[in-house]
Amino acid sequence: MNMKVDKIIKNARIFTADQNNPQAIALVVKDGKFVYVGDETGLSAYEGEVTDLGGKFIMPGIFDNHVHVTLPVGFAYSEASERFACNGRQEALDYMSDYIGKHPGQKCYRFILEKKCLKGETLIKEDLDAICPDAELQIQEAEFHSVWVNSRVLKRHGITDDTPDPVPGLSVYERKDGKMTGYIIEGSAESRIVLDGSMDLTDEQIDAALQSWIDFSVSYGVTAVFDAGIPGYPEFHERVYQRLKAMDEQGKLPVYVDGCYVIAANWQAEEGLKELKRFREEYNTEHLKVHTMKIFMDGTQKIHTAAMVTPYVDIHETGATAFNKEDFADLLVKLNEENLDIHLHTVGSAASRVVLDGVELARKKLGDKFHIRVTCAHLEVQHDADMGRFAKLGVIANYTPWWHSGDNKIWGTWLGEERASKLFRCKTMWDSGALVTWSCDNVVFNFSVWNPFLGMEVGMTRQITEKTNAPEFTRSAAVLLPENERMGVEEMLLGYTINGAKQLGIEAAKGSITAGKDADFLIFDNDLLTAEHEGFSYNKPCEVYFSGKKMVNEA
């Protein structure tokens, strides 16, 4: 007697992401699981609704392995920020002064500005007090890793000249002659300021912001994510997890969320471990799990908080890391004992080297008992000597491929020509045998750059052209060097599927179209394996299935 099933699909081109069965033309779904994947001759054992796809393309649901789900909720309800460009300090002050004059009576004025627009000059709180004496003023640096504020902001948040830096050398309150300048660097110091008032949001407001992200995810076939958290503001981070938990319990979370608890420095490790264990118990529903500690090991290149093995050529400093290798190894041992994992922001070569050195020390101590999953995210600049160590030590490499474009000469102004010509070496990492995964990393719900097919396109082309589905300001005239770091389409698809599942430790249940796994899959009118690389970002599934259920969304 044939098995009764929920769905039978035939005459499809199926990219399974299963190395033991990489291609198929038919699949069968029952009770939210794949029960058969193969050729059409095997369908004779099943009875149920049959769909002939006429050669359409199928792939597993997409994994985005470094996003910020909780952080953008707060930004969604912040006072509107005015983004502008300028040519130096005085032009910036003139622009903001004019804007404030034309929009009187606001409690807080918010702007977004790239630091490079100041042309090597700086802003101090006295400048900002002069143009905005009667209200709060914030200027968010465009990478969201630093902020300039006036005295009113410092006063209300209780920040004085004696306030200690959260992570000396990395997350700091800039001072001159021992006095606060009003420039606050990195999230451990700035998050409570830029997310001011977020704890006052209602459940309904948080749910509405989350629903916008869910709608996007369903529309683009993102069925699982790693949420990279909020530095320095655990209360609001948890508040959003409370709502995600409630939504999942109500059957309203059609995306698997792998969460985290964030710490910033070694002195937070003990409390962070305690809180992470609590999170693991408290936020443990069908589609929400927490088992990972997140650390910002360094910052960003543009504001020179990314930690480098050799100094920046313009400031002749290397930047600092949140941990040294010995303290990091000690933390790894403790996490390993608790069956917990770790995920790290590592932009510069020194940040990932500390991670690799720490893993090496921990492995020597633990031997065969070492099983913790360690993931380094972003990996913009890597030292040649460390490229092969990821595979050797089992460290996972997560890249944000839509970043893999731009002008090498700009990076060269602070890295020097040689280092700037060796950015984002993901193909070398892949070919070394390391596990490579992909992500979109963004901190606001501006979904144009959350598009995983944008990541796939730029990963393959290392360029954003007029044919790319991306904001105009991201376009690049030339291919980003090294050109030989361009990925193939199958590598992009694997990194967004089974490799993503392996990073989260759920490869037994998700990540490939394999009998016994959750039936998360996407159907496309066109064949992604043969699609043009330039313009690939315009792809979008025509049908999305999560645990065997067709998702309906018009976003």
Disulfide bonds with the S-S distance in Angstrom:
none
